[in-house]
Structure formats: structure tokens, C-alpha cells
Amino acid sequence: TDITPVFEFEGLDAAARFATWLPGRLPSLRAECSRHSTHSRLLSLRPVIIGRRVFVHFDFDTDDAKGPNTNIFDTAACSEGILASFPEAPRH
């Protein structure tokens, strides 16, 4: 399941810094997701820059469980962790 939140920044430079910084957070985001769900695993994330916005594709595996709601909750938890730890605050 692919969930894609959007982070908006003041400009392209900040968006690029965020997109470069984010992949290094994958191990800690995986740990965050595992605290919220026993069925959902964060496989990967992929930031895509479009102007000053960064679309972050989170890819989850739910094994045999039907997990859209779980993935939404996990994505929200990951997004909160990202917002709390990125040194430059996104606009949204």
C-alpha cells in the first residue's frame, strides 16, 4: 500500500534539503511504525520534489492483513516524527 503525504516548504532549496535528509531517517521511521502496528511494515519511502512541495511515498507491507487503516495511522505517526525532527519547519 502506498500512502503519500505532502510537505510544503518556503522554497525549492528547503524542499531539496528535506528530500536529501529524509532517506537517512528510514531506520528510525521503520522503528516508529513497528511500535504502532504488528501487521504493517514500512518497506521504503521515496521523496518526490515538485516545486516547493515534497510528496513522500511510503510503501508498506501488511502481510496477509488488510491494512489501509493501519497504514494511514502509521503514515501519520511517521509524518509527526518527521515534522518533529527535521531542523527546518515545513509550512504545513
C-alpha positions in Angstrom: 0.0 0.0 0.0 1.4 3.4 -1.0 0.4 6.4 1.1 1.7 9.9 0.0 1.6 12.9 2.4 2.8 16.3 1.1 5.3 18.6 2.9 5.4 22.2 1.7 8.4 24.5 2.2 9.2 28.1 1.7 11.2 27.4 -1.4 12.9 24.8 -3.6 16.2 24.9 -1.6 14.4 23.8 1.6 12.4 21.2 -0.2 15.7 19.8 -1.7 17.4 19.7 1.7 14.4 17.8 3.1 14.3 15.3 0.2 18.0 14.6 0.7 17.7 14.3 4.5 14.7 12.1 4.6 16.0 8.7 3.3 18.5 8.6 6.1 15.6 8.5 8.6 14.2 5.2 7.2 15.5 3.0 10.0 14.0 5.2 12.7 10.8 5.5 10.8 10.6 1.7 10.5 11.0 1.5 14.3 8.3 4.1 14.8 5.9 2.2 12.6 6.6 -1.1 14.3 5.6 0.5 17.7 2.2 1.3 16.2 1.4 -2.0 14.4 2.3 -5.6 14.4 0.9 -6.2 10.9 2.4 -3.3 9.0 6.0 -2.9 7.9 7.5 0.2 6.3 9.4 -1.1 3.3 10.6 2.1 1.7 10.0 5.8 1.2 10.5 7.9 -1.8 10.5 11.7 -1.7 9.5 13.4 -4.9 10.1 17.2 -5.3 7.6 19.2 -7.2 8.4 22.9 -6.8 8.5 23.7 -3.1 6.4 20.6 -2.2 7.8 17.2 -1.4 5.5 14.2 -1.9 6.7 11.4 0.3 5.6 7.9 -1.0 5.5 5.5 2.0 5.4 1.9 0.9 4.0 -0.6 3.4 3.5 -4.4 3.5 0.7 -5.7 5.7 1.4 -9.5 5.0 -2.0 -11.2 5.0 -3.8 -8.5 6.8 -5.9 -5.9 5.0 -4.2 -2.8 6.3 -5.3 0.5 4.8 -6.3 2.0 8.1 -3.2 0.7 9.8 -1.1 2.2 7.1 -2.8 5.6 7.4 -2.2 5.6 11.2 1.5 4.6 10.6 1.9 7.3 8.0 0.5 9.9 10.3 2.9 8.7 13.1 5.9 8.8 10.7 4.9 12.3 9.5 4.7 13.6 13.0 8.2 12.2 13.7 9.5 13.8 10.5 8.0 17.1 11.4 9.5 16.9 14.9 13.0 16.0 13.8 13.6 18.0 10.6 15.5 21.1 11.5 13.5 23.4 9.1 9.8 23.5 9.7 7.7 22.9 6.6 4.8 25.3 6.0 2.2 22.5 6.6 
